[in-house]
Amino acid sequence: MISVVTNCTAEKLPTPSLARELYRGPSVRRIAKVVDEARATGIPVAFYIISARYGLVEEHQVLEPYDETLSGRSDAEIKKWAREVGLLDAFKRLAETSTVFLVVSRPYFKAVEEVACEYDVYVLSPYRACGRWVKTGNFNKHIVLRNLLLSLSGISKG
């Protein structure tokens, strides 16, 4: 099984919604589209979002909208938060049972960095990271993810 993990966005629907629909920022929408495309080709992909309020959530969990972010917090505050909400334990269970592709901004990477390094997860980012770091730009992460998923599954990009 492959698991794709991204982070929440500030832009949200105003009503309780499925996690994959609640977050309206372009990054979540692009990653969700790549996950759907991979599934359409038969690749088994689970989709998760790191929420600044709820921790690690599965795409079909219904969430209440909120206004919180990890941006602007210190690394120590982020790591403390990750332990308190159970994010580290949840992310570790995920890394133990699947191949993880982490497509997150730096604050959200810091939240799971310890596990990402220990389990050698794929980290798609413009910043240097541990694990199987794949350097990307800020706006092409979804394209790199699509190509990686297809190459790992043996499906041609053409």
C-alpha positions in Angstrom: 0.0 0.0 0.0 1.1 3.5 -0.7 0.1 6.4 1.5 0.3 10.1 0.4 0.4 12.6 3.2 0.0 16.4 2.7 -0.8 19.3 5.0 -3.9 21.3 5.6 -4.5 24.7 4.1 -5.9 28.0 5.4 -8.7 28.0 2.8 -11.5 25.8 4.0 -15.2 25.2 3.4 -17.4 26.9 6.0 -19.3 23.8 7.0 -18.3 20.3 8.3 -17.0 18.3 5.4 -14.9 15.3 4.3 -11.2 16.2 4.9 -10.3 16.0 1.2 -13.1 18.5 0.5 -12.8 20.8 3.5 -9.3 22.0 2.5 -9.8 24.2 -0.6 -6.2 25.4 -1.0 -4.7 24.5 -4.4 -2.0 22.2 -2.9 -4.5 19.8 -1.3 -6.7 19.8 -4.4 -3.7 19.1 -6.7 -2.5 16.2 -4.5 -6.0 14.8 -4.2 -6.3 14.8 -8.0 -3.0 12.9 -8.4 -4.2 10.3 -5.8 -7.4 9.9 -7.8 -5.5 9.5 -11.1 -3.2 6.9 -9.5 -6.3 5.0 -8.2 -7.8 5.1 -11.6 -4.8 3.2 -13.0 -5.1 0.5 -10.2 -2.4 1.8 -7.9 -3.6 1.3 -4.2 -3.2 4.7 -2.6 -4.4 6.0 0.7 -4.7 9.8 1.2 -4.0 11.6 4.5 -3.8 15.2 5.6 -1.9 16.6 8.6 -4.4 19.0 10.2 -3.2 21.8 12.5 -6.2 21.0 14.7 -6.8 17.3 14.4 -3.4 15.7 13.6 -3.3 13.0 11.0 -6.7 12.6 9.3 -7.9 10.2 6.7 -9.4 11.8 3.6 -13.0 10.6 4.4 -13.1 11.9 8.0 -15.7 14.6 8.5 -14.1 17.6 10.1 -15.3 20.9 11.5 -13.7 24.0 9.9 -11.2 25.8 12.0 -8.6 28.6 11.9 -5.2 27.2 13.1 -1.8 26.7 11.5 1.6 25.5 12.4 3.2 28.3 10.4 5.0 30.8 12.7 5.5 28.3 15.5 9.0 27.3 16.6 10.3 23.8 15.8 10.1 22.9 19.5 6.5 24.1 19.7 5.6 22.1 16.6 7.3 18.9 17.9 5.5 19.2 21.2 2.2 19.7 19.5 2.8 16.6 17.3 3.3 14.5 20.4 0.3 15.9 22.2 -2.2 15.3 19.4 -0.9 11.8 18.7 0.5 12.8 15.2 3.9 11.1 15.7 2.3 7.8 16.8 -0.2 7.9 14.0 2.4 8.7 11.4 4.7 6.0 12.7 1.9 3.4 12.3 1.4 4.6 8.8 5.2 4.4 8.0 5.3 0.9 9.4 2.6 -0.4 7.2 3.0 1.4 3.9 5.3 3.3 1.5 4.8 7.0 2.5 5.0 10.0 0.2 5.2 13.1 2.4 4.3 16.3 0.4 4.1 19.0 3.1 5.4 22.5 3.9 8.4 22.8 6.2 6.4 23.3 9.5 4.4 20.2 8.9 7.6 18.3 8.0 9.1 19.4 11.3 6.1 17.8 13.0 6.9 14.3 11.7 10.6 14.7 10.9 11.7 12.2 13.6 9.5 9.4 12.1 10.2 10.4 8.5 14.0 10.0 9.1 13.6 6.8 11.0 11.4 5.1 8.4 13.1 6.6 5.3 9.8 8.0 3.8 9.8 9.8 0.5 9.8 13.6 1.2 9.0 15.8 -1.8 10.1 19.3 -1.0 12.2 22.3 -2.1 13.9 22.3 1.4 16.5 19.7 2.3 15.0 16.8 4.2 16.0 13.3 5.5 14.4 10.1 4.2 14.2 9.6 0.5 14.3 13.3 -0.3 13.2 14.3 -3.8 13.9 17.9 -4.5 11.0 19.7 -6.0 9.9 23.3 -6.6 7.1 24.9 -4.6 4.6 24.4 -7.4 5.5 21.2 -9.1 5.3 18.7 -6.1 2.1 17.2 -7.5 3.7 16.5 -10.9 6.8 14.9 -9.2 4.4 12.8 -7.1 2.4 11.7 -10.1 5.6 10.6 -11.9 7.0 8.8 -8.8 3.7 6.9 -8.3 3.6 5.8 -11.9 7.3 4.8 -12.0 6.9 2.7 -8.8 3.9 1.0 -10.2 5.6 0.2 -13.5 3.1 2.3 -15.5 4.5 4.5 -18.3 4.3 8.3 -18.0 3.4 8.6 -21.6 
